[in-house]
Amino acid sequence: MQFVERIDGNYRIYAGALELREGRGFIAAVVVQQLVDGRLGGPREIYRDTGLSCNYPWASSDMALARALDSGASAVRLEQHRP
C-alpha cells in the first residue's frame, strides 16, 4: 500500500495505491479536501473516489498513484470554477 499527499493551493489531495492479492496489480483511490483558514472549522471534503480502476487493475503502483493524483487535480479544477 502506498500513499501520496499533495497540496494544490487551498486543496489537499490524498492518493493511494493498494496491491491486489496474488500480484494481480494495483487499484487506486483519492480524497480531496478543501483547506479552511482559521481555527474554527476543519478541512471540507470535496471529492472521494475509491474505485478509480473500475475493477481494472494497473500494472504498477506508480501508474495507480498517477491516475489518482490526476483525478484529484481534475476535481480541484472543477471546484475552483464552481460559482
C-alpha positions in Angstrom: 0.0 0.0 0.0 1.4 3.4 -1.0 0.1 6.9 -0.2 0.9 10.3 -1.5 -0.2 13.7 -0.2 -0.1 16.8 -2.4 -1.1 20.4 -1.6 -2.7 22.2 -4.6 -3.4 25.8 -3.5 -6.2 25.5 -0.9 -6.7 21.8 -1.5 -5.1 18.7 -0.1 -5.1 15.6 -2.4 -4.6 12.2 -0.8 -3.9 9.4 -3.3 -3.4 5.8 -2.6 -2.5 2.6 -4.4 -3.4 -0.8 -3.0 -1.9 -4.1 -4.2 -4.4 -6.8 -5.1 -4.0 -10.4 -4.0 -1.6 -12.7 -5.8 0.2 -9.9 -7.6 -2.7 -9.1 -9.9 -2.0 -5.4 -10.0 -3.0 -2.2 -8.1 -6.2 -0.3 -7.5 -6.3 3.4 -6.8 -8.3 5.8 -4.5 -8.3 9.5 -4.0 -9.7 12.0 -1.5 -9.6 15.8 -2.0 -10.2 18.2 0.9 -10.6 22.0 0.7 -8.5 23.6 3.5 -10.2 26.2 5.7 -8.2 29.1 7.2 -8.7 29.9 10.9 -9.3 27.8 14.0 -13.0 27.3 13.5 -13.8 24.5 11.1 -11.5 22.0 9.5 -11.0 20.7 6.0 -14.1 20.1 3.9 -14.1 17.0 1.7 -15.0 17.9 -1.9 -14.2 14.7 -3.7 -13.7 11.0 -3.0 -13.3 8.1 -5.4 -12.3 4.7 -4.0 -12.9 2.8 -7.3 -10.8 4.6 -9.8 -9.7 1.4 -11.5 -13.3 0.4 -12.4 -12.2 -3.2 -11.5 -9.3 -3.0 -13.9 -6.0 -3.0 -12.0 -3.0 -1.0 -13.0 0.3 -2.9 -13.6 2.3 -0.8 -11.1 1.7 1.3 -8.0 3.2 4.3 -9.8 0.6 4.0 -12.6 -2.2 3.8 -10.0 -0.9 6.7 -8.0 -0.5 8.8 -11.1 -4.2 8.2 -12.1 -5.4 9.0 -8.5 -3.4 12.3 -8.5 -4.7 13.2 -11.9 -8.3 12.6 -10.8 -7.7 14.7 -7.7 -6.3 17.5 -9.7 -9.3 17.4 -12.0 -11.6 17.6 -9.0 -9.7 20.7 -7.8 -10.0 22.4 -11.2 -13.7 21.7 -11.3 -14.2 23.0 -7.7 -12.3 26.2 -8.5 -14.7 27.0 -11.4 -17.8 26.5 -9.3 -19.9 29.7 -8.7 
